[in-house]
Amino acid sequence: MKQHAYHDVLTGISNRRFFVESLENRVERCRRYGDNCAVLFLDVDNLKAINDEHGHAAGDALLVRLAEILKANIRTTDVVARLGGDEFGLLLDNLNGDQVADKIDFLLQQFGTEKYVHEDQKLPFGASIGYCFVGPQDTTDGLMSRADAAMYRAKDKSR
């Protein structure tokens, strides 16, 4: 029952509920111990076009593949979750800004080199990622809003 409450049915990774609870815990830990945590939001590029042109099964398979790549490229102490639709969130502990930027570049490179094929057609596979760090006065809602805004700024830059 707990598995269903905290995991996304399609991708098998954590869901929004687990992500929010994990973020709340990290905010508290950052306040108490001075740790840091980066909050990343990721939005899949062109998912609507893929769904429209190739069907939702193709889009779902792409989401599953993206979740696999994310999960394979984070530490066991970090969190990756599907927040809904084509949005994912990551919580990366104890990294500085350069390390987070390097992680984002690495993930984007992984997506760019991915050979995602559906019914013998190579489909575009990309994402936009924005992030912020937990600060001493931050709230969970505020952090999610900041990370979301950063993601949309990244999406605007990539156009």
Secondary structure, 3 states (H helix, E strand, C coil): CHHHHHECCCCCCEEHHHHHHHHHHHHHHHHHHCCCEEEEEEEECCHHHHHHHHCHHHHHHHHHHHHHHHHHCCCCCCEEEEEECCEEEEEEECCCHHHHHHHHHHHHHHHHHCCCEECCEECCCCEEEEEEECCCCCCHHHHHHHHHHHHHHHHHHHC
